[in-house]
Amino acid sequence: MRRYLFMIFILFFLLTCQVFAIPLIQPAATYTPTLPSPTSITIYPTSPSAPTSTSTPTPTPLVATTTPSPRPPLTPPGESFSVLYHPDDVLYVGDQISIEVISPPGLDMKDATVQVQVDPPAGPNLGAVKFSAWGIQGRDEATLLWAWDTHDQAPGAHTLAFSIQPPGYAWSEQVTLLPTAEMPPDQADAQWATTQSPCCTIFYITNTASERDLAQLSAQIDEQGRLAMEHMDANFTQPITITVLPRLLGHGGFTSSEISVSYLDRNYAANSWSTVVHHEMIHAIDAHSGGDFRPTIFVEGLAVYLTGGHYKAEPLMPRAAALLKGYLDWYIPLKMLADGFYDAQHEIGYMEGASLIEYMVETYGEGTFLAFYRDIHIQEGESQSGAIDAALKAHFSVSFDDLEQAYLAALAGQPDTTDWVDDVRLTVTFFDTVRRYQLLLDPSAYFRTAWLLDNKSMRARGIVADYLRHPHTPINLALETLFISASQHMSDRQYADAARTLEVISAVLDAIEHGTTDPFSVSMLAADYYSISTALQRLGYEVQTITVSGDSATTKVTTATGPDLVELQLRRSGGEWSLSSP
């Protein structure tokens, strides 16, 4: 059986990258589906606020049963360390818990260490762990990875005492461990599994959508591997390792020592699975193919160019032309983009990088471009744009500025630019809104600081919960299904509907940030999605998609027993949603 070898050396290239480093937003303490310390969270009815219109159902507020202990004042005044616990959502006896202690911005934590004592004075000590950079953002934090093994812990509340030396900060938090018996059956029975396809070794977690659809996914992986090797003119004999993640991290794909791709029913990034896989395959082969220095603008641009699009198949030059003045006026100068690729607006950066490569291939030929790309060198202290400029002069006798002027002229000559303006505008808006949602309500998924771990170590330890669990209150379910609906509108070129749905999502996020009691009352659409998510969760279902038409709704759901999808019909009566009679 034919097998291909992909030697992956590329470090943490994402399928999609973002733009601006946005500070972590902490929701109001009285309305927070993701607490600074995991606690048992209960959703129950309270006195509703008045809806914005008589026809809008009133969402049920979310109330936390416990909150973390107050923290002492720190320097700078008014700021404190943030603490994230993993796995996300809730914690059970038996979990191997990780803790991220995140430094306040601007606080010098060089040589500082964190220690944590569980249930002082007699409990185990965790740490000491030094502060260091985490993720693409380089966030300053101390990461206690799988530091607290809770197999011998009693269920209930536990006190964690934090100490940072120097400079001597200390505080305590309470964390609740639920009994192992209360873990949903699909999670309790989940474990790592593997299958071998002609091209790849595929790891996945049982009782997930990836196991349900394994035959289809394996075939698509093989096809994308074959196409990627053809595009890169590569020929290998041993398999690549691919880990299929059952939750969304970043925008769905990463490549490091192996490829990681997200596959789930409620994929609120709404990208094409085959596009993600192909993109990451290109990264893997590209890294193996050599080159003293490969600038990020070309690394990411090449993956999009050879994939034929970023999140989906798309024409590159016409879409990039929509960025020019006279259309969206969002164009980023190439030197600025080359020297700060992951700090730029990422949809725009990927679009420009890919279309620049398309222009160079059409101008110079694919073989000539690749010879240039593999022959870029960087001197100590030199910028990426400087290294590109030197290589352009050596290979083509043009400067980076000369290349940009010719590229801009080619973009300006595109005949069908106007047709893509709405799509480009909404694509940028959609993913900026996705990242805002992640920062606010699913911070482990935010691509610059994603909780993406060493998959090989996780498999060796038998850890699956870090990838299985993620925030899934009705708030998360409603917003994530709204994203899926907005993406479907965009695919159908129903741009006005897509824009309205994204505006609704943004309004809900605004209300959550401002501590509004019932943020989904901002619109009837938001209230419907929240009410449906709440009603179905109370019945034991987890909603994956929602389509509302008047007083009727069609949903696809799963249960705690497994990943099979079930379609349910609901009707609204008296302002409340309930299952339709069979």
C-alpha positions as CSV (number, residue, x, y, z in Angstrom):
1,M,0.0,0.0,0.0
2,R,1.4,3.3,-1.1
3,R,2.3,5.7,1.7
4,Y,3.8,9.1,1.7
5,L,6.3,10.6,4.1
6,F,5.8,14.2,5.3
7,M,8.6,15.4,7.6
8,I,7.0,18.2,9.4
9,F,9.3,20.8,10.9
10,I,7.1,23.9,10.5
11,L,6.4,25.5,13.9
12,F,2.8,26.4,14.7
13,F,1.5,27.7,11.4
14,L,-2.2,28.3,11.6
15,L,-4.6,27.8,8.8
16,T,-5.7,31.4,9.6
17,C,-4.2,34.1,11.5
18,Q,-5.5,37.3,13.0
19,V,-4.8,40.7,13.1
20,F,-4.8,42.8,16.1
21,A,-3.8,41.6,19.6
22,I,-6.9,42.2,21.5
23,P,-6.7,42.2,25.3
24,L,-8.6,39.4,27.1
25,I,-12.0,40.6,28.0
26,Q,-13.4,39.5,31.4
27,P,-17.3,39.1,31.5
28,A,-19.2,40.7,34.3
29,A,-19.1,38.6,37.5
30,T,-22.9,38.3,37.7
31,Y,-23.1,37.1,34.1
32,T,-20.2,34.8,33.1
33,P,-20.5,31.5,31.4
34,T,-16.7,30.9,31.7
35,L,-15.6,31.8,35.3
36,P,-12.0,32.6,36.1
37,S,-12.0,29.4,38.1
38,P,-14.2,26.4,36.9
39,T,-17.2,26.0,39.2
40,S,-20.4,24.1,39.0
41,I,-22.7,26.3,36.9
42,T,-26.4,26.1,37.1
43,I,-28.9,27.6,34.6
44,Y,-32.3,28.3,36.1
45,P,-35.2,30.7,35.7
46,T,-35.2,34.1,37.4
47,S,-37.4,37.1,37.2
48,P,-37.2,38.1,33.5
49,S,-36.4,41.5,32.3
50,A,-38.8,43.2,30.0
51,P,-38.3,42.2,26.4
52,T,-37.5,44.8,23.8
53,S,-40.8,43.9,22.0
54,T,-43.9,42.0,23.0
55,S,-43.1,39.3,20.5
56,T,-39.6,38.6,21.7
57,P,-39.2,35.6,24.1
58,T,-37.2,36.6,27.2
59,P,-34.0,34.6,27.6
60,T,-33.1,33.0,30.9
61,P,-30.2,34.7,32.7
62,L,-27.2,32.6,33.6
63,V,-26.3,32.5,37.3
64,A,-23.1,31.0,38.8
65,T,-23.5,29.1,42.0
66,T,-20.0,30.0,43.2
67,T,-17.4,32.7,42.4
68,P,-13.7,32.9,43.0
69,S,-12.3,34.4,46.1
70,P,-11.4,38.1,45.8
71,R,-7.8,38.8,44.9
72,P,-5.5,41.3,46.6
73,P,-4.6,44.6,44.9
74,L,-1.7,44.2,42.6
75,T,0.6,46.6,40.7
76,P,-0.5,48.3,38.5
77,P,-3.5,49.2,40.7
78,G,-6.8,47.7,39.6
79,E,-5.3,44.8,37.6
80,S,-4.9,41.2,38.6
81,F,-3.6,37.9,37.4
82,S,-6.1,35.9,35.3
83,V,-6.4,32.1,35.9
84,L,-7.7,29.6,33.4
85,Y,-8.2,26.0,34.2
86,H,-8.2,23.0,31.8
87,P,-10.1,21.0,30.8
88,D,-12.6,23.8,30.0
89,D,-16.2,23.9,31.1
90,V,-16.5,21.7,34.2
91,L,-14.1,19.6,36.1
92,Y,-14.5,16.0,37.3
93,V,-12.7,13.8,39.8
94,G,-10.0,12.0,37.8
95,D,-9.1,14.9,35.6
96,Q,-5.5,15.9,35.1
97,I,-5.9,19.6,35.5
98,S,-3.7,22.3,33.9
99,I,-3.6,25.9,35.2
100,E,-2.7,29.0,33.3
101,V,-1.7,32.0,35.5
102,I,-1.7,35.0,33.2
103,S,0.3,38.1,34.1
104,P,-1.4,41.6,34.0
105,P,-0.2,43.6,31.0
106,G,3.0,45.6,31.7
107,L,3.9,43.7,34.9
108,D,7.6,42.5,34.8
109,M,7.5,38.8,35.7
110,K,11.0,37.9,34.7
111,D,12.4,35.1,37.0
112,A,9.1,35.0,38.9
113,T,7.5,31.6,39.7
114,V,4.1,30.3,40.6
115,Q,3.3,27.7,43.2
116,V,-0.2,26.4,44.0
117,Q,-1.2,24.5,47.1
118,V,-4.3,22.4,47.0
119,D,-6.5,22.6,50.2
120,P,-3.8,24.1,52.4
121,P,-2.1,23.3,54.7
122,A,-2.1,19.6,54.0
123,G,-2.8,19.3,50.3
124,P,-0.3,18.7,47.5
125,N,1.9,21.5,46.2
126,L,1.9,22.2,42.4
127,G,4.8,24.1,40.8
128,A,7.1,26.0,41.0
129,V,6.7,27.1,37.4
130,K,8.3,30.2,35.8
131,F,6.5,32.7,33.7
132,S,7.2,32.5,29.9
133,A,5.7,33.3,26.6
134,W,2.6,31.3,25.4
135,G,1.3,31.0,21.9
136,I,1.8,33.2,18.9
137,Q,0.9,36.2,20.9
138,G,3.7,35.4,23.4
139,R,1.3,36.0,26.3
140,D,3.3,36.2,29.6
141,E,2.0,33.3,31.8
142,A,3.0,30.4,34.0
143,T,1.6,27.2,32.7
144,L,1.2,24.3,35.1
145,L,0.6,21.6,32.6
146,W,-1.4,18.6,33.9
147,A,-0.1,19.5,37.3
148,W,-3.0,18.4,39.4
149,D,-4.0,14.8,39.2
150,T,-7.4,14.6,40.8
151,H,-7.9,10.8,40.8
152,D,-7.6,10.6,44.6
153,Q,-9.5,13.8,45.3
154,A,-12.9,14.0,46.9
155,P,-15.8,15.6,44.9
156,G,-16.8,19.0,45.9
157,A,-15.2,22.4,46.5
158,H,-11.4,22.6,46.8
159,T,-9.3,25.7,47.8
160,L,-6.3,26.5,45.7
161,A,-3.8,28.9,47.2
162,F,-1.6,30.8,44.7
163,S,1.8,32.3,45.5
164,I,4.1,34.2,43.2
165,Q,7.7,34.8,44.3
166,P,9.0,37.3,43.8
167,P,7.3,39.8,44.3
168,G,5.1,38.0,46.8
169,Y,1.5,38.1,45.4
170,A,-0.9,35.6,46.9
171,W,-4.6,34.8,46.6
172,S,-6.9,31.8,46.9
173,E,-9.6,30.4,44.6
174,Q,-12.2,27.7,44.9
175,V,-12.6,25.0,42.3
176,T,-15.4,22.4,42.3
177,L,-14.8,18.8,41.2
178,L,-17.9,17.0,40.2
179,P,-18.2,13.2,40.9
180,T,-16.9,11.0,38.1
181,A,-20.3,9.3,37.9
182,E,-21.8,12.6,36.7
183,M,-19.6,12.7,33.6
184,P,-21.7,12.3,30.4
185,P,-21.5,8.8,29.0
186,D,-19.9,9.8,25.7
187,Q,-17.1,11.6,27.6
188,A,-16.6,8.9,30.2
189,D,-16.1,6.3,27.5
190,A,-14.0,8.4,25.1
191,Q,-10.4,7.5,24.3
192,W,-7.8,7.9,21.7
193,A,-8.0,5.7,18.6
194,T,-6.0,5.5,15.4
195,T,-6.5,4.3,11.8
196,Q,-4.1,4.0,8.9
197,S,-5.0,5.4,5.5
198,P,-2.9,5.1,2.3
199,C,-1.3,8.5,3.1
200,C,-1.6,9.1,6.8
201,T,-1.7,7.9,10.4
202,I,-4.9,9.4,11.7
203,F,-5.6,9.9,15.4
204,Y,-9.1,10.7,16.7
205,I,-11.2,10.5,19.8
206,T,-14.0,8.0,20.1
207,N,-17.6,9.0,20.6
208,T,-17.1,12.1,18.5
209,A,-18.2,13.3,15.0
210,S,-14.8,12.2,13.6
211,E,-15.4,8.6,14.6
212,R,-18.9,8.7,13.2
213,D,-17.6,10.0,9.9
214,L,-14.2,8.3,9.9
215,A,-14.5,6.6,6.5
216,Q,-15.4,9.8,4.8
217,L,-12.7,11.8,6.5
218,S,-10.0,9.2,5.7
219,A,-10.9,9.3,2.1
220,Q,-10.8,13.1,2.0
221,I,-7.5,13.2,3.8
222,D,-6.0,10.8,1.3
223,E,-7.3,12.8,-1.6
224,Q,-6.0,16.1,-0.2
225,G,-2.6,14.4,0.5
226,R,-2.4,13.3,-3.1
227,L,-3.3,16.7,-4.5
228,A,-0.9,18.5,-2.1
229,M,1.9,16.3,-3.2
230,E,1.1,16.9,-6.9
231,H,1.0,20.7,-6.2
232,M,4.4,20.5,-4.4
233,D,5.9,18.0,-6.8
234,A,6.7,15.8,-3.8
235,N,7.0,12.1,-3.4
236,F,7.3,10.4,-0.1
237,T,6.9,6.8,1.2
238,Q,5.9,7.1,4.8
239,P,2.8,8.5,6.4
240,I,2.1,11.9,7.9
241,T,0.4,12.1,11.3
242,I,-2.9,13.9,11.5
243,T,-4.8,14.5,14.8
244,V,-8.5,15.3,14.4
245,L,-9.7,17.6,17.1
246,P,-13.3,17.4,18.3
247,R,-13.5,21.1,19.2
248,L,-12.6,24.3,17.3
249,L,-9.2,25.7,18.1
250,G,-8.2,28.9,16.3
251,H,-9.8,28.7,12.9
252,G,-9.5,25.0,12.5
253,G,-6.0,24.0,11.6
254,F,-2.4,24.0,12.9
255,T,0.9,22.3,11.8
256,S,3.8,21.6,14.1
257,S,5.4,18.2,14.6
258,E,2.1,16.9,13.2
259,I,-1.1,18.3,11.6
260,S,-4.1,19.1,13.9
261,V,-7.4,19.8,12.3
262,S,-10.8,20.5,13.9
263,Y,-13.8,18.4,12.9
264,L,-17.1,18.9,14.7
265,D,-20.8,19.5,13.8
266,R,-21.0,22.9,15.4
267,N,-18.0,24.3,13.7
268,Y,-18.7,28.0,14.1
269,A,-15.7,29.0,12.0
270,A,-17.7,27.3,9.2
271,N,-14.7,26.5,7.0
272,S,-14.3,23.7,4.5
273,W,-12.8,20.5,6.0
274,S,-11.0,19.6,2.8
275,T,-9.6,23.1,2.4
276,V,-8.2,23.1,5.9
277,V,-6.6,19.7,5.4
278,H,-5.0,20.7,2.1
279,H,-3.7,23.9,3.5
280,E,-2.0,22.1,6.4
281,M,-0.6,19.5,4.1
282,I,1.0,22.2,2.0
283,H,2.6,23.6,5.1
284,A,4.0,20.2,6.0
285,I,5.5,19.5,2.6
286,D,6.8,23.1,2.3
287,A,8.7,22.7,5.5
288,H,10.3,19.5,4.4
289,S,11.2,20.9,1.0
290,G,13.9,23.2,2.3
291,G,15.0,26.8,2.2
292,D,17.3,28.7,4.5
293,F,14.6,31.3,5.4
294,R,11.0,31.2,4.3
295,P,9.2,34.5,5.0
296,T,5.8,34.2,6.7
297,I,4.0,36.1,4.0
298,F,5.2,33.5,1.4
299,V,4.7,30.5,3.7
300,E,1.0,31.3,4.4
301,G,0.5,32.8,0.9
302,L,1.8,29.6,-0.7
303,A,-0.6,27.4,1.3
304,V,-3.6,29.5,0.3
305,Y,-2.4,29.8,-3.3
306,L,-1.9,26.0,-3.8
307,T,-5.1,25.2,-2.0
308,G,-7.0,27.5,-4.3
309,G,-8.5,29.6,-1.4
310,H,-8.3,30.3,2.3
311,Y,-11.5,29.0,3.9
312,K,-13.0,27.9,0.6
313,A,-12.3,27.8,-3.1
314,E,-12.1,31.4,-4.3
315,P,-10.5,33.6,-7.0
316,L,-7.5,35.2,-5.4
317,M,-6.6,38.2,-7.5
318,P,-10.2,39.6,-7.9
319,R,-10.8,39.2,-4.1
320,A,-7.5,40.9,-3.3
321,A,-8.4,43.7,-5.7
322,A,-11.4,44.4,-3.6
323,L,-9.1,45.7,-0.9
324,L,-7.8,48.6,-3.0
325,K,-8.8,52.2,-2.6
326,G,-12.1,52.8,-4.5
327,Y,-13.5,49.6,-3.1
328,L,-12.8,48.7,0.5
329,D,-9.6,50.6,1.0
330,W,-8.2,47.9,3.3
331,Y,-4.9,47.2,1.4
332,I,-1.9,46.6,3.7
333,P,1.5,47.7,2.2
334,L,3.6,44.6,1.5
335,K,6.6,45.6,3.6
336,M,4.4,46.3,6.6
337,L,2.6,42.9,6.0
338,A,5.9,41.0,5.6
339,D,7.4,42.4,8.8
340,G,4.2,41.8,11.0
341,F,2.2,39.2,9.2
342,Y,0.5,37.8,12.3
343,D,-0.2,41.2,13.7
344,A,-2.1,42.3,10.5
345,Q,-5.8,41.6,9.9
346,H,-5.4,38.0,9.0
347,E,-8.0,37.5,6.3
348,I,-6.5,40.4,4.4
349,G,-2.9,39.2,5.1
350,Y,-3.6,35.8,3.7
351,M,-5.5,37.2,0.7
352,E,-2.6,39.5,-0.2
353,G,0.1,36.8,0.4
354,A,-1.7,34.3,-1.8
355,S,-2.5,36.7,-4.6
356,L,1.0,38.1,-4.6
357,I,2.3,34.5,-5.2
358,E,-0.3,34.0,-7.9
359,Y,1.0,37.2,-9.6
360,M,4.6,36.1,-9.3
361,V,3.9,32.7,-10.7
362,E,2.0,34.1,-13.6
363,T,4.8,36.7,-14.2
364,Y,7.9,34.5,-13.7
365,G,6.7,30.9,-13.9
366,E,6.2,28.5,-11.1
367,G,9.7,26.9,-11.2
368,T,11.4,30.3,-11.2
369,F,9.3,31.5,-8.3
370,L,10.1,28.4,-6.2
371,A,13.8,28.7,-6.9
372,F,13.5,32.3,-5.6
373,Y,11.5,31.2,-2.6
374,R,13.9,28.5,-1.6
375,D,16.9,30.9,-1.9
376,I,15.9,33.6,0.5
377,H,18.4,34.3,3.3
378,I,18.2,36.6,6.3
379,Q,21.0,38.3,8.1
380,E,21.2,38.9,11.9
381,G,19.0,41.9,12.7
382,E,17.5,42.0,9.2
383,S,13.8,42.4,8.7
384,Q,11.8,39.9,6.7
385,S,11.0,42.6,4.1
386,G,14.8,43.3,3.8
387,A,15.5,39.6,3.2
388,I,12.8,39.5,0.5
389,D,14.1,42.7,-1.1
390,A,17.6,41.2,-1.4
391,A,16.4,38.0,-2.8
392,L,14.2,39.8,-5.4
393,K,17.2,41.8,-6.5
394,A,19.3,38.7,-6.8
395,H,16.8,36.7,-8.8
396,F,14.7,39.2,-10.7
397,S,16.7,42.5,-10.6
398,V,13.7,44.2,-9.0
399,S,13.2,45.6,-5.5
400,F,10.3,44.8,-3.1
401,D,8.9,48.2,-3.9
402,D,9.1,47.5,-7.7
403,L,7.4,44.2,-7.2
404,E,4.6,45.8,-5.2
405,Q,3.9,48.5,-7.8
406,A,3.7,45.9,-10.5
407,Y,1.4,43.7,-8.3
408,L,-0.9,46.7,-7.5
409,A,-1.2,47.5,-11.3
410,A,-2.2,43.8,-11.9
411,L,-4.8,44.1,-9.1
412,A,-6.2,47.3,-10.5
413,G,-6.7,45.6,-13.9
414,Q,-8.9,42.8,-12.5
415,P,-12.2,42.9,-14.5
416,D,-14.6,41.5,-11.8
417,T,-13.5,43.1,-8.6
418,T,-16.9,44.7,-7.7
419,D,-18.5,41.2,-7.6
420,W,-16.4,40.3,-4.6
421,V,-16.6,43.4,-2.5
422,D,-19.5,42.3,-0.3
423,D,-18.0,38.8,0.1
424,V,-14.6,40.1,1.2
425,R,-16.2,42.7,3.5
426,L,-18.4,40.1,5.2
427,T,-15.6,37.5,5.4
428,V,-13.4,39.9,7.3
429,T,-16.3,41.0,9.5
430,F,-17.3,37.4,10.2
431,F,-13.9,36.2,11.4
432,D,-13.2,39.3,13.4
433,T,-16.5,38.6,15.2
434,V,-15.6,35.0,15.7
435,R,-12.3,36.0,17.3
436,R,-14.1,38.5,19.5
437,Y,-16.5,35.8,20.6
438,Q,-13.6,33.5,21.4
439,L,-11.8,36.1,23.5
440,L,-15.0,36.8,25.5
441,L,-16.6,33.4,25.8
442,D,-14.2,30.7,24.6
443,P,-10.7,32.0,25.3
444,S,-9.0,28.6,24.9
445,A,-10.0,28.7,21.3
446,Y,-8.5,32.1,20.4
447,F,-5.7,31.3,17.9
448,R,-3.0,33.6,19.3
449,T,-3.1,31.8,22.7
450,A,-5.0,28.5,21.8
451,W,-4.9,25.6,24.2
452,L,-3.2,23.4,21.6
453,L,-1.0,20.8,23.3
454,D,1.6,18.1,22.4
455,N,-0.8,15.5,20.9
456,K,1.7,12.7,21.3
457,S,2.1,13.4,25.0
458,M,-1.7,13.5,25.4
459,R,-2.1,10.2,23.7
460,A,0.6,8.6,25.9
461,R,-1.2,9.9,29.1
462,G,-4.6,8.9,27.8
463,I,-5.9,12.5,28.1
464,V,-8.9,13.4,26.0
465,A,-10.8,15.9,28.1
466,D,-8.6,18.9,27.1
467,Y,-10.1,18.6,23.6
468,L,-13.5,17.1,24.4
469,R,-14.7,19.8,26.7
470,H,-15.4,23.4,25.8
471,P,-18.0,26.0,27.0
472,H,-21.5,24.8,26.0
473,T,-24.0,26.9,28.0
474,P,-27.0,28.1,26.0
475,I,-25.2,31.3,25.5
476,N,-22.4,29.6,23.6
477,L,-24.7,27.3,21.7
478,A,-26.9,30.2,20.6
479,L,-24.0,32.4,19.4
480,E,-22.2,29.5,17.7
481,T,-25.3,28.4,15.8
482,L,-25.9,32.1,14.8
483,F,-22.4,32.1,13.3
484,I,-23.2,29.0,11.3
485,S,-26.4,30.6,10.0
486,A,-24.5,33.7,9.0
487,S,-21.9,31.6,7.2
488,Q,-24.7,29.8,5.3
489,H,-26.2,33.1,4.2
490,M,-22.7,34.1,2.9
491,S,-22.4,30.8,1.0
492,D,-25.8,31.5,-0.6
493,R,-24.7,35.0,-1.4
494,Q,-27.5,36.4,0.8
495,Y,-25.2,39.2,2.0
496,A,-27.9,41.4,3.5
497,D,-29.1,38.5,5.7
498,A,-25.5,37.6,6.6
499,A,-24.8,41.2,7.6
500,R,-27.9,41.4,9.8
501,T,-27.0,38.1,11.6
502,L,-23.5,39.3,12.3
503,E,-24.9,42.6,13.6
504,V,-27.1,40.6,16.0
505,I,-24.1,38.6,17.2
506,S,-22.1,41.8,17.8
507,A,-25.0,43.4,19.7
508,V,-25.3,40.3,22.0
509,L,-21.5,40.4,22.6
510,D,-21.8,44.2,23.4
511,A,-24.6,43.4,25.9
512,I,-22.6,40.7,27.6
513,E,-19.5,42.9,27.9
514,H,-21.7,45.6,29.5
515,G,-23.2,43.1,32.0
516,T,-26.7,43.3,30.6
517,T,-29.0,40.9,32.4
518,D,-30.6,39.3,29.3
519,P,-28.3,40.2,26.4
520,F,-30.3,38.1,23.9
521,S,-33.2,40.5,24.1
522,V,-31.4,42.8,21.7
523,S,-33.3,41.2,18.8
524,M,-36.0,38.6,18.2
525,L,-33.5,36.4,16.2
526,A,-31.1,36.3,19.1
527,A,-33.8,35.6,21.6
528,D,-35.1,32.7,19.4
529,Y,-31.7,31.1,19.2
530,Y,-31.1,31.4,22.9
531,S,-34.6,30.1,23.8
532,I,-34.3,27.1,21.5
533,S,-30.8,26.3,22.8
534,T,-32.0,26.5,26.4
535,A,-35.2,24.5,25.8
536,L,-33.2,21.7,24.0
537,Q,-30.5,21.6,26.7
538,R,-33.1,21.2,29.4
539,L,-34.4,18.2,27.5
540,G,-30.9,16.6,27.3
541,Y,-30.0,17.7,23.8
542,E,-27.0,19.8,22.6
543,V,-28.0,21.8,19.6
544,Q,-25.7,21.8,16.6
545,T,-27.6,23.9,14.0
546,I,-30.8,26.0,14.1
547,T,-33.0,27.3,11.3
548,V,-35.9,29.5,12.3
549,S,-38.8,30.3,10.0
550,G,-41.6,32.3,11.7
551,D,-42.9,30.3,14.6
552,S,-41.2,27.0,13.4
553,A,-37.6,25.9,13.8
554,T,-35.6,23.0,12.5
555,T,-32.6,21.9,14.5
556,K,-30.0,19.2,14.4
557,V,-28.9,17.9,17.9
558,T,-26.8,15.3,19.6
559,T,-27.2,13.7,23.0
560,A,-24.8,12.7,25.8
561,T,-24.9,9.1,24.6
562,G,-23.0,9.6,21.3
563,P,-22.4,11.7,18.2
564,D,-25.3,10.7,16.0
565,L,-27.2,13.7,14.7
566,V,-31.0,13.9,15.2
567,E,-33.3,16.4,13.4
568,L,-35.9,18.0,15.6
569,Q,-38.8,20.3,14.8
570,L,-39.9,23.0,17.3
571,R,-42.8,25.4,17.4
572,R,-43.3,28.7,19.3
573,S,-46.4,29.1,21.2
574,G,-47.2,31.7,23.8
575,G,-43.6,33.1,23.5
576,E,-42.0,29.8,24.3
577,W,-40.3,27.1,22.1
578,S,-41.2,23.4,22.5
579,L,-40.8,20.3,20.5
580,S,-43.5,19.7,17.8
581,S,-45.7,16.7,18.2
582,P,-44.5,13.7,16.0
